[in-house]
Each structure stands twice: as C-alpha cells, then as structure tokens.
Amino acid sequence: MQSWRRKSLWLALSASWLLLVLLGGFSLLRLALPPRPRPRAPQGWPRWLDADLLQSFSQSGELPEDAAQPPRAPHGGSCNWGSCFDTSKCRGDGLKVFVYPAAGPISETHRKILASIEGSRFHTLSPAGACLLLLLSLDAQTGECSSMPLQWNRGRNHLVLRLHPAPCPRTFQLGQAMVAEASPTVDSFRAGFDVALPFLPEAHPLRGGAPGQLRQHSPQPGVALLALEEERGGWRTAGTNSSACPWDGRCEQDPGPGQTQRWEMLPNATFCLISGHHPQAASRFLQALQAGCIPVLLSPRWELPFSEVIDWTKAAIVADERLLLQVLAALQEMSPAQVLALRQQTQFLWDAYFSSVEKVIHTTLEVIQDRIFGTSAHPSLLWNSPPGALMALSTFSTRLPQPHPESHSAWGSGRFSALIWVGASGQPPLKLIQAVAGSQHCAQILVLWSNERPLPSRWTETAVPLTVIDGCRKVSDRFFPYSTIRTDAILSLDARSSLSTSEVDFAFVVWQSFPERMVGFLTSSHFWDEAHGGWGYTAKRTNEFSMVLTMAAFYHRYYHTLFTHSLPKALRTLADEAPTCVDVLMNFLVAAVTKLPPIKVPYAKQRQEAASLVPGGPETRPKLQAPDPNCINQIAAAFGHMPLRSSRLRLDPVLFKDPVSVQRKKYRSLEKP
C-alpha cells in the first residue's frame, strides 16, 4: 500500500514538472532567442525581449531613436571601376597624373598637394599622355569654386579631390569621375570607386611630419584612461571604470575642470572616444592616431580613410553609441596584449600614410594604381604591416619575381652579385676582382665603367661570369636596377676598395641574417650642429655610427628600384652634381624604409688607415672626402625628417681575435697584420 502511494506521489510530481516545462519553457526560450525576422518597415532602436533584465543600464524610453536616413547622394551612384574608368590609357608607363591648373587662388594645403604630386613619379605635364586627370575642388575658404575643365569627357578617368567634407556647391555633374573626399558620408561613398581621405588640418606638414607620440613605457602599467572629445576642441580624460558619458549630458559623475587635458597629454590616454555624428569629428581621428590613442568610433557616419586597403580592425574600434556603457565595460576587459597591438598599429599607420600631406596624396595614387594592376597589386599584408605599401613598389614584384627585403622569403638568399664602380680616375680593379671572385657566395661580377679611357682589351680570368657595362657616366647609375643582376644581394664596391675574400664571405653571411639592412665595412655618423643650426657629418671613427659607405657594402637590390623610381628627381640630380652625397642619400633611403641603423663588420685596420691617405708611395688610394654639410641638410629637408638611426653594434666572427689557434678560426685572414 505504501509503495503504491509512493508511486502515485512520484507520478504527480513528474506530471507537474512536465507541465511546468511545457508552459514555462517557451517563455524562457523567448528571453534567449529572438523570433525569426520578418519583412517590415525600418524602425529605430529594437525592442529587446529581455528588457526587464536591462533596467539597471537604461530604460527603453531613454534609448535614442535612429535618425532619419539622409537621401543617397546623386553623383553617379551606378559607377564602378569596371564601367567608369578606362584602364587601357594606363598601359605602358602605368599611372601618370595630370593636374589641371587652378582657376583662382588656392589655399596652403592645395599648394602642398600640388608639390606632392609634381615631385612624385606619377606626375606628367601632358594631359594626352595621362592615365588620370586630377581636378582640385577649391574650398569655400578661398571664395572660389571649381569649374568644368575643357577635357572633362563626362568625367571619365578623372579624379575630383576634395579636402573638406563641405565643399563648394557643385557647378557641374560629376558623371563618371571618381571623388577623393575627406571624411565622405557612408551613404554617398561608392566603395571600390571613390577614395576616402583623412580630414587634413591646414597646418599639416608637406613632408616627413611629426613622429608618433607613443613611447615604449606608455601607458604606465595599471593606468587605463579614456580621452573624450569636447565640442570646444579640447579633450578630457576619465577612467574606464567611471560612468562619465561624453556627449548626452546624462553623466552620473562630473569629471571636473581638473580632468580637461591639453593635446600634449593625449599619449597618456589608452582609448579616444570619437563621436560619429558629424564629419568634423574625423579631424580628431588623426590626432588619436598620432598619439597612439586607440580610436573608439561611436556609430561613425563617415567612411574611414583608405578603408579599401587599410584593415582598421587592427588599429581602431567601431562601436554603437547606443551601447556606451557596455562599450566602456568591454574596453576595461581588454587584455594588455590586445591594447599594445592596437596602439602599435596606430603608430605604423600614422607614420606610413598620414603624417604628411605627401604621404596622404601618394597613398591615394597608390590605391588607384593597385586597381589598375589588379592581381599584381599590393597584397593586404603589405598595406597593413611595415614598411607599408608606399615603400614596397608593386612594379618591383610584377617585373621581377624576387621578394622584397622585408619579406621572410627573402631570407637565406644563397649568392650575391658584385657591382664595381670604376670612376673617372680609376684603374681596372684586377686585384679586387680576384678577391671577390674567390668568394664561394659570389654569383657574378658587374663592372660599371665610368671612365673616359677606352675599355681594357683583356680582363682577368675569373671563376664567375664577369660583365662590363660601359657608358655609366652619372653617379646615380651605380644604383640603377640593371636587368643583368640575378641575385637579391648586391655587394657595392668602388675601384678603390680593398677587401679580402674572408671579409667578403663573413659580411655576406651577416647580411643573410639581416637582408633588409645595409652591411658595410667603413662607417660615418651624423650629428646636430648647434653652432650652425643644422646637421653635420663626420667620417672619424667613433663609438657610434649611422651610415656605411657604399664603396664596400651589402644590401638588397630592391633598393636600386626605390632609388631610381621612388626618390624625387631633385635628389638624384643632387647626387650626380655632388658625388660625395650619394652615400648619405642611399643610407637615408634604407633607414627611411627599415627604421633601423646599418650593421658594421670588421675591416682590416691597415686598409682603413690607407683609405684616408693621399696618393703617393705604396698607399695609392685617393683621399675620401666627407660630403658638404649642406648636402645632408638638403637631403634631410627633402625627406622632411631625419631617418638615420645611430648604432654601437659591430658583428664579429666567433673566436675573432680570441687567443686560440688560427687553424680553429673560419675567417683567418681577418686578423692578418
């Protein structure tokens, strides 16, 4: 009897539990799973099924409604790259840009843009030979508006450049023209056809630009700050654990006047909250990048600059401003490794693409050129990792299959090509040729004959191919990308150089570990001359150096392509007119790409001393003259900054000068007296 009662009780409990699940389970699931979306008219903020659980954050009546969507801009919305741009005009010389002359007064920023284009490899003076015709849309600040050019052709192959989000009223239809506009609205931007630019202030530098302000030890451990933009133009800071709200006036805590910070204090902030309501907020975007402050964009209504090629998920955070408190909580939970990675990427992007007007304009043209090249364009990795797409010419990878010096596939290149420059007073360097040809890593020797004397009828026999190139009269011809060079590594030599085979072998082994840097024997250093207010240069042996002489140095042959096709023509002309400047110019170029100093390897002391002697007696080496200080200052001015880095490092072989048997040493001749 009792067992029957127990069974009845268990059955009643089971039936009650089953009924509870059937009746209440659906309501529980409704809290976790939203219903299947149905076609309906657009609405504002969604009505959360679990709104009761969000009362501690906000009430449903307090949540702002979506603003009315503005009408889509009418300028050629059906245009795309395939239908509105004729790439056949770009065959042959690639992207060539003709700039229409301005019809009226132009601003200082316009002058910087013109200077950037005219000094680039893209510029041409002939509209007939141009692939792209560029029209500067004048600002309302100048009191003038652009008019339709005579060769408009419905805008085909035209680029209209607008520096500000509120340009002059349109005086003509854009038609098939591309638009490169500062902070374009998301609704008017045509992805894959237009180009989104950053909002450039009037004082933005032409070249170089200030470096990023992030330092190795900032932010301090344990300190996490927000920088909140203010309408009056300043910034104020607050902790991520506070409930301070930046714009809507419903802050629970008053940040107080003491937390308002000047621009110089921004590097102490980890996150910069930027409103997306108005395009003018985009001007704060560049400030945050330079400061190493991670931009947190709250519902931006404008397109991020160069979003076609830059992966902004690695440097910025885009969030919904309606979930501000949840965003603050999520920022607080970010790991230090994630914060550091985002901040480092802000510094790379600022330095590579945004620190000067010249970089912004060149990036714009590189984006368009990548569209022309198609599959041969820069991969995303080159755009979003050092040294950046501006320093990685796509013409190098398309014409020559070898990798760039920064790529991992460039490591371990097994052989090198020696380029020996024979100047006006030089003699055939027969002894040097024999020493270089004796290296097990030498693949070929090229003699660049720049002597007015006739070529010798006979040359010394070598175990490697020897090629003589006559007619190289200009010093810049030393760094021309000759098609006969078959290796990644180049050993640049002068007819006056004197090296042993062991020195060459060891220097090449060092270069194999650092293919992106210059490895040399003779060094020099730069310094700031307070007395003259400029840069100075010395070839004296000191504990620091920042340059290696190209009369005996290893480097990647990609730098020949950069030297010829990337450097402004004025700098190459300077090197031709003042040959002693060529070492400085080449070191500037490599340092600008790598942000690293060169590497010094041991060089026989007696040859170092002989290199500085005047001709006479057994030491018949010409005296090495230091460049004029004006040379280094002119190059620094053209670069816009000083890229050289100083170093105290010299790499020596293992057992170098150790008191052990010479037979145990691999590079024995390095220590011969």
C-alpha positions in Angstrom: 0.0 0.0 0.0 2.8 2.4 0.9 4.7 1.5 -2.2 1.6 2.4 -4.3 1.3 5.8 -2.6 5.0 6.5 -3.3 4.5 5.7 -6.9 1.4 7.9 -7.1 3.3 10.8 -5.5 6.2 10.4 -7.9 3.9 10.4 -10.9 2.1 13.5 -9.6 5.5 15.3 -9.2 6.7 14.2 -12.6 3.4 15.4 -14.3 3.7 18.7 -12.5 7.3 19.2 -13.6 6.4 18.2 -17.2 3.6 20.7 -17.2 5.9 23.4 -15.8 8.4 22.8 -18.6 5.7 22.9 -21.3 4.1 26.1 -20.1 7.2 28.0 -19.0 9.9 26.7 -21.3 8.7 28.6 -24.3 8.8 31.9 -22.3 12.3 31.1 -21.1 13.5 30.4 -24.7 11.9 33.7 -25.8 14.3 35.5 -23.5 17.3 33.9 -25.1 16.3 33.6 -28.8 14.7 36.4 -30.7 11.9 35.5 -33.1 12.6 34.9 -36.8 12.9 38.3 -38.5 10.0 39.2 -40.8 9.9 41.8 -43.6 8.8 45.1 -42.1 9.4 48.8 -42.3 12.6 50.1 -40.9 12.4 51.0 -37.3 14.6 52.6 -34.6 16.1 51.0 -31.6 15.0 47.3 -31.3 12.6 46.3 -28.6 14.6 43.8 -26.5 12.7 40.7 -25.4 14.6 40.7 -22.1 14.1 44.4 -21.5 13.4 43.7 -17.8 17.0 42.5 -17.4 18.4 45.8 -18.7 16.7 48.1 -16.3 20.0 48.6 -14.4 21.5 50.1 -17.6 18.7 52.1 -19.2 15.0 52.2 -19.7 13.5 51.6 -23.1 12.2 55.1 -23.2 15.7 56.6 -22.6 17.2 54.8 -25.6 17.6 57.2 -28.6 15.9 56.5 -31.8 17.7 56.2 -35.1 18.0 59.4 -37.0 16.2 59.7 -40.3 18.4 58.3 -43.1 19.6 61.1 -45.5 18.9 60.6 -49.2 21.6 58.9 -51.1 23.9 61.3 -53.0 23.0 61.6 -56.6 26.6 61.7 -58.0 26.9 58.7 -60.3 25.8 56.1 -57.9 25.8 53.4 -60.6 29.5 54.0 -61.4 32.1 51.4 -60.6 35.7 50.8 -61.5 34.9 48.5 -64.5 32.4 50.7 -66.1 33.6 54.2 -65.5 37.4 54.0 -65.8 39.4 53.2 -68.9 42.5 51.3 -67.8 43.8 51.0 -71.4 45.2 54.5 -71.1 47.4 53.3 -68.2 49.3 50.7 -70.2 52.9 51.2 -70.8 54.0 53.8 -68.3 51.4 52.9 -65.6 49.6 55.5 -63.7 50.5 59.0 -64.9 48.7 62.0 -63.4 48.0 65.4 -65.0 46.8 68.2 -62.6 44.5 70.9 -64.0 45.8 74.4 -63.2 43.7 76.1 -60.6 41.3 78.8 -61.9 41.7 81.0 -58.8 43.5 81.5 -55.5 44.4 78.3 -53.7 45.0 77.5 -50.1 48.2 76.5 -48.4 47.0 72.9 -48.3 46.4 73.0 -52.1 49.9 74.2 -52.6 51.2 71.2 -50.6 49.1 68.8 -52.7 50.4 70.2 -55.9 54.0 70.0 -54.7 53.4 66.4 -53.6 52.1 65.3 -57.0 54.7 67.3 -59.0 57.6 65.7 -57.1 56.3 62.2 -57.5 56.9 59.6 -60.1 53.2 59.8 -61.1 53.3 63.3 -62.5 53.2 64.2 -66.1 52.9 67.6 -67.9 51.0 66.2 -70.8 47.2 65.6 -70.5 47.3 63.5 -73.6 49.7 61.0 -72.1 48.0 61.0 -68.7 46.1 58.0 -67.3 44.4 60.1 -64.6 43.3 63.7 -64.8 43.1 65.4 -61.4 40.9 68.3 -60.6 41.3 70.1 -57.2 37.9 71.1 -55.9 38.6 74.5 -54.3 37.3 75.2 -50.8 34.8 77.7 -49.7 37.6 79.3 -47.7 39.2 80.6 -50.9 36.0 82.2 -52.1 36.2 80.3 -55.5 34.6 77.1 -56.8 35.9 74.8 -59.4 34.5 74.9 -63.0 34.3 72.1 -65.5 37.6 71.6 -67.4 37.6 71.6 -71.2 38.7 67.9 -71.4 36.0 66.7 -69.0 34.7 63.9 -71.2 31.8 63.2 -68.8 34.4 62.8 -66.0 35.9 59.6 -67.4 39.4 58.9 -66.0 39.0 62.0 -63.7 39.6 62.3 -60.0 38.0 65.2 -58.2 40.0 65.9 -55.0 38.0 67.5 -52.1 39.9 68.3 -48.9 36.9 69.1 -46.7 33.6 67.3 -46.2 31.7 70.6 -47.0 33.0 71.7 -50.4 31.7 74.3 -52.7 28.2 73.7 -54.2 28.5 71.6 -57.4 28.7 73.7 -60.5 28.7 70.6 -62.8 27.7 67.0 -62.8 30.5 64.6 -61.7 29.4 62.0 -64.2 31.9 59.2 -64.3 34.5 61.0 -62.2 36.0 59.4 -59.1 35.9 61.5 -55.9 38.6 61.6 -53.3 37.0 63.4 -50.4 37.9 64.0 -46.8 35.5 62.1 -44.5 32.8 61.2 -47.0 29.5 60.1 -45.6 28.8 56.4 -45.7 25.7 57.0 -47.9 27.4 59.0 -50.6 30.6 56.9 -50.7 31.0 54.5 -53.7 33.1 51.6 -52.4 35.8 50.4 -54.8 35.5 53.6 -56.9 35.8 56.7 -54.7 38.7 57.2 -52.2 38.1 58.2 -48.6 40.7 60.7 -47.4 41.5 61.9 -43.8 40.5 65.3 -42.6 43.7 67.3 -43.0 44.3 70.4 -40.9 45.7 73.5 -42.6 49.0 73.1 -40.6 49.6 69.5 -41.7 53.2 69.3 -42.9 54.1 68.8 -46.5 56.8 66.1 -46.0 58.0 63.9 -43.1 55.7 65.0 -40.4 56.0 64.6 -36.6 56.5 61.0 -35.5 54.0 59.1 -33.4 54.0 60.0 -29.8 53.7 56.5 -28.3 56.7 55.7 -26.2 57.9 52.3 -25.0 56.8 52.8 -21.5 53.4 54.4 -22.1 50.8 53.9 -21.0 52.0 53.2 -17.5 51.1 49.8 -16.1 47.8 49.8 -14.3 46.6 53.1 -15.8 43.8 52.9 -18.3 42.4 56.2 -19.4 39.7 57.4 -21.8 40.1 60.6 -23.8 36.8 62.2 -24.6 36.5 64.8 -27.3 34.8 68.1 -26.3 32.8 70.3 -28.6 35.0 73.3 -27.8 38.0 71.5 -29.3 39.8 70.0 -26.2 40.0 66.6 -24.7 39.2 65.5 -21.2 40.2 62.2 -19.6 38.3 59.7 -17.4 38.9 56.2 -16.2 37.3 53.3 -18.0 35.6 52.2 -14.7 33.7 55.5 -14.4 30.3 56.2 -15.7 31.1 59.5 -17.3 29.2 60.0 -20.5 30.9 62.2 -23.1 28.1 63.9 -25.0 24.5 63.4 -24.0 24.7 65.3 -20.6 23.5 62.4 -18.5 26.7 61.7 -16.8 26.5 60.3 -13.3 29.9 61.8 -12.3 31.1 65.2 -13.0 34.6 64.9 -14.5 35.5 68.3 -13.1 37.6 71.0 -14.7 40.8 69.4 -13.5 40.4 66.5 -15.9 40.4 68.6 -19.0 43.7 67.9 -20.8 45.7 69.6 -23.4 46.7 67.9 -26.6 50.1 67.2 -25.2 48.6 64.9 -22.6 46.9 62.6 -25.1 49.7 60.0 -25.2 48.7 59.1 -21.6 45.2 58.0 -22.8 44.6 54.5 -23.9 41.3 55.0 -25.8 40.0 58.0 -27.6 36.2 58.1 -27.9 35.2 59.9 -31.0 31.6 60.7 -31.9 30.3 59.8 -35.4 27.6 62.4 -35.6 29.4 65.0 -37.6 32.2 64.7 -40.2 34.2 67.3 -38.3 34.9 64.7 -35.7 37.1 63.0 -38.2 39.7 65.7 -37.6 40.2 64.1 -34.1 40.8 60.7 -35.7 44.3 61.8 -36.9 45.1 63.3 -33.5 44.3 59.9 -31.9 46.5 58.0 -34.4 49.5 60.2 -33.8 49.1 60.0 -30.0 48.9 56.2 -30.1 45.5 56.5 -28.5 43.2 53.8 -29.8 40.3 55.4 -31.7 36.9 54.2 -30.4 34.4 55.4 -33.1 30.9 55.5 -31.9 28.5 54.9 -34.8 30.5 56.8 -37.4 28.5 58.3 -40.2 31.7 58.8 -42.3 33.9 56.4 -44.2 37.3 55.7 -42.6 40.3 56.9 -44.7 41.6 54.5 -47.2 39.3 51.8 -45.9 39.7 49.9 -49.2 43.2 48.9 -48.3 43.7 49.6 -44.6 42.4 47.0 -42.1 41.1 49.3 -39.4 40.1 46.4 -37.2 43.8 46.2 -36.2 44.0 49.8 -35.1 40.6 51.1 -34.2 37.3 50.0 -32.6 33.9 50.8 -34.1 31.1 50.6 -31.6 27.4 51.5 -31.3 27.0 54.7 -29.3 23.6 53.5 -28.0 25.5 50.9 -26.0 28.0 53.3 -24.5 28.1 51.8 -21.0 28.6 48.3 -22.4 31.4 49.6 -24.6 33.2 51.1 -21.6 32.9 47.8 -19.8 34.3 45.9 -22.8 37.3 48.3 -23.1 38.1 47.7 -19.5 38.2 43.9 -20.1 40.7 44.2 -23.0 44.0 42.4 -22.3 47.2 44.4 -22.2 48.4 42.4 -25.3 45.4 43.5 -27.3 45.8 47.1 -26.2 49.5 47.1 -27.1 48.9 45.5 -30.6 46.2 48.2 -31.4 48.4 51.0 -30.2 51.4 49.8 -32.2 49.3 49.6 -35.3 48.1 53.2 -34.9 51.8 54.3 -34.9 52.6 52.3 -38.0 49.6 53.7 -39.9 50.3 57.3 -38.8 53.9 57.1 -39.9 53.2 55.2 -43.1 50.2 57.0 -44.6 49.0 60.0 -42.6 51.9 62.0 -41.0 52.3 64.4 -44.0 50.3 65.7 -47.0 52.7 64.0 -49.3 52.0 60.6 -47.8 48.3 61.1 -48.0 48.4 62.0 -51.7 50.8 59.3 -52.6 48.6 56.8 -50.8 45.6 57.9 -52.8 47.5 57.4 -56.0 48.8 54.0 -54.9 45.2 52.9 -54.2 44.2 53.8 -57.7 47.3 52.2 -59.2 46.5 49.0 -57.3 43.1 48.9 -59.0 44.9 49.2 -62.4 47.3 46.4 -61.7 44.6 44.2 -60.4 46.1 40.8 -59.3 49.6 42.3 -59.4 48.7 45.0 -56.8 50.0 45.2 -53.2 48.6 42.4 -51.1 46.8 43.4 -47.9 49.8 42.3 -45.8 52.0 45.0 -47.4 49.4 47.7 -46.7 48.9 46.7 -43.1 52.4 45.9 -41.9 55.8 47.6 -42.1 57.3 49.1 -44.1 53.9 49.8 -45.8 52.8 50.0 -49.4 54.5 53.3 -50.2 57.9 51.7 -49.6 57.0 48.5 -51.4 56.8 49.3 -55.1 54.4 47.0 -56.9 56.5 47.4 -60.1 59.3 45.5 -58.4 57.2 42.4 -57.7 55.5 42.5 -61.1 58.6 42.8 -63.2 60.9 40.8 -61.0 59.7 37.7 -59.2 62.1 38.1 -56.3 60.6 39.1 -52.9 61.0 42.5 -51.1 63.8 42.6 -48.5 61.2 42.8 -45.6 59.5 39.5 -46.6 60.5 36.3 -44.9 61.0 34.6 -48.3 64.0 36.9 -48.9 65.9 35.3 -46.1 68.7 32.9 -46.9 69.4 34.1 -50.5 72.4 32.0 -51.2 74.6 34.2 -53.5 75.4 37.8 -54.4 76.3 40.0 -57.3 79.2 42.4 -57.0 78.9 45.8 -58.7 82.3 47.6 -59.0 82.1 51.2 -59.9 85.2 52.5 -61.8 85.2 56.3 -61.7 86.9 58.9 -63.9 90.4 58.4 -62.4 90.1 54.7 -61.6 92.1 51.8 -62.9 90.8 48.3 -63.7 90.5 46.7 -60.2 92.0 43.4 -61.1 93.1 42.5 -57.6 89.7 43.4 -56.2 88.0 41.3 -58.8 90.1 38.3 -57.9 89.3 38.7 -54.2 85.6 38.9 -54.8 85.5 36.1 -57.3 87.2 33.9 -54.8 84.1 34.0 -52.5 82.1 30.8 -52.5 78.9 33.0 -52.4 79.7 35.2 -55.5 77.4 34.6 -58.5 78.6 37.3 -60.9 80.6 40.5 -61.1 79.5 43.6 -62.9 82.0 46.4 -63.7 80.3 49.8 -64.2 82.8 51.6 -66.4 82.5 55.4 -65.9 85.9 56.2 -67.2 86.6 58.2 -70.3 89.5 56.0 -71.1 88.8 53.1 -73.5 87.9 49.8 -72.0 90.8 47.4 -71.4 91.1 44.7 -74.1 91.7 42.0 -71.6 90.3 41.3 -68.2 91.5 38.9 -65.5 90.0 35.4 -65.8 87.5 34.5 -63.0 85.5 31.5 -61.9 82.3 33.5 -62.1 80.8 35.5 -65.0 82.3 39.0 -65.5 80.2 41.6 -67.3 81.4 45.1 -68.2 78.8 47.9 -68.6 80.1 50.9 -70.4 78.6 54.4 -70.5 77.7 54.8 -66.8 78.7 58.4 -66.5 76.4 59.6 -63.7 76.9 58.6 -60.1 73.3 57.6 -59.8 73.9 54.9 -62.4 75.5 52.9 -59.6 72.1 52.3 -58.2 70.1 51.6 -61.4 68.1 48.3 -61.3 70.1 46.6 -64.1 68.2 43.6 -65.6 71.5 41.6 -65.6 71.5 41.4 -61.8 70.2 38.0 -61.0 70.5 37.9 -57.2 68.8 39.6 -54.3 72.1 40.5 -52.6 74.4 43.2 -54.0 77.9 44.0 -53.0 78.5 47.6 -53.9 82.2 48.3 -54.4 84.4 51.1 -55.6 87.6 50.5 -57.7 89.5 52.0 -54.7 88.1 49.4 -52.3 90.4 46.7 -51.0 88.8 43.6 -49.5 89.9 40.0 -48.8 87.8 37.0 -49.6 87.3 36.2 -45.9 85.9 39.7 -45.3 83.5 39.4 -48.2 82.4 35.9 -47.1 81.7 37.0 -43.5 79.9 40.2 -44.4 77.6 38.2 -46.8 76.8 35.7 -44.0 75.8 38.6 -41.8 73.7 40.2 -44.5 71.8 36.9 -44.9 70.5 37.3 -41.4 69.5 41.0 -42.0 68.5 41.2 -45.7 66.6 44.5 -45.1 69.6 46.4 -43.8 72.9 47.6 -45.1 76.0 45.7 -44.0 79.3 47.6 -44.5 82.9 48.0 -43.5 83.6 51.7 -43.4 81.2 53.9 -41.4 80.4 57.5 -40.6 78.0 59.3 -38.4 75.7 62.3 -38.3 75.1 64.8 -35.5 73.3 68.0 -34.8 75.4 71.1 -35.1 74.1 73.7 -32.6 76.5 76.3 -33.8 75.2 76.2 -37.4 71.7 75.1 -36.6 71.8 72.1 -38.9 73.0 68.6 -39.4 76.7 67.7 -39.6 78.6 64.7 -40.7 81.9 63.1 -39.8 83.9 60.2 -41.1 86.0 59.9 -37.9 86.0 56.6 -36.1 83.8 57.0 -33.0 81.8 54.7 -30.8 78.7 55.4 -32.8 77.8 55.3 -36.5 74.7 55.8 -38.5 75.9 55.2 -42.1 78.1 52.8 -44.0 79.9 53.8 -47.2 78.6 52.3 -50.4 82.2 51.8 -51.6 82.0 48.5 -49.7 78.6 47.4 -48.5 76.0 44.7 -48.9 72.3 45.5 -49.4 69.2 44.2 -51.2 68.8 45.0 -54.9 65.3 46.3 -54.2 66.9 49.5 -53.0 68.1 50.1 -56.6 64.4 50.1 -57.7 63.5 52.5 -54.9 66.5 54.8 -55.6 65.6 55.0 -59.3 61.8 55.1 -59.2 60.8 56.4 -55.8 63.3 59.1 -54.9 62.5 62.6 -56.3 64.4 63.6 -59.3 65.9 66.5 -57.5 67.7 64.2 -55.0 69.1 62.0 -57.8 70.3 65.2 -59.5 71.9 66.3 -56.3 73.8 63.0 -56.1 75.1 63.4 -59.7 76.2 67.0 -59.1 77.8 66.2 -55.7 79.1 62.6 -55.9 80.1 62.6 -52.2 76.4 62.9 -51.3 75.5 59.5 -52.8 76.5 57.6 -49.6 74.3 59.9 -47.5 71.3 59.6 -49.9 71.4 55.8 -50.0 71.7 55.5 -46.3 68.8 57.9 -45.9 66.7 55.7 -48.2 67.3 52.4 -46.4 66.9 54.0 -43.0 63.5 55.5 -44.1 62.3 52.0 -45.1 63.6 49.9 -42.2 63.7 52.5 -39.3 66.9 50.7 -38.3 70.7 51.5 -38.4 73.2 49.7 -40.7 75.5 47.0 -39.5 79.2 47.2 -39.3 81.5 44.2 -39.9 85.3 44.1 -39.2 87.7 45.7 -41.7 91.4 45.4 -41.7 92.9 48.3 -39.7 95.8 48.9 -42.1 93.4 49.2 -45.0 91.2 51.6 -43.1 94.2 53.8 -42.5 95.4 53.5 -46.1 91.9 54.6 -47.3 92.4 58.0 -45.7 95.9 58.7 -47.2 96.5 60.9 -50.2 98.1 59.3 -53.3 101.7 58.6 -53.1 104.1 55.7 -52.4 102.7 52.3 -51.8 99.4 53.7 -50.5 98.0 54.9 -53.7 94.4 55.3 -52.6 92.6 58.6 -53.2 91.6 60.6 -50.2 87.9 60.1 -49.1 86.3 63.4 -48.8 83.4 63.9 -46.5 80.3 65.4 -48.0 79.5 69.0 -47.6 77.2 69.6 -44.6 74.8 71.3 -47.0 74.3 68.0 -48.7 73.0 66.2 -45.6 70.8 69.2 -44.8 69.3 69.3 -48.3 68.5 65.6 -48.2 67.0 65.9 -44.7 64.8 68.7 -45.9 63.6 66.7 -48.9 62.7 63.8 -46.7 61.0 66.1 -44.2 62.8 64.4 -41.2 66.0 62.7 -40.1 65.5 59.0 -40.7 69.1 57.9 -39.8 69.5 55.8 -36.6 72.7 55.5 -34.7 74.2 52.2 -33.5 77.1 51.0 -31.5 76.9 47.4 -32.8 79.6 45.6 -34.7 79.3 41.9 -35.6 82.5 39.8 -35.5 83.0 36.1 -36.2 83.1 33.7 -33.3 86.7 33.4 -32.0 87.6 36.7 -33.6 90.8 37.8 -32.0 90.5 35.2 -29.3 93.8 33.6 -28.1 93.3 30.3 -29.8 94.9 28.6 -32.7 94.3 30.2 -36.1 93.5 26.8 -37.5 90.3 26.8 -35.5 89.1 30.0 -37.0 86.9 30.1 -40.0 87.8 33.7 -41.3 91.5 33.6 -40.7 92.6 36.4 -42.9 90.5 39.0 -41.0 93.3 39.1 -38.3 96.3 39.1 -40.5 98.6 42.1 -39.9 
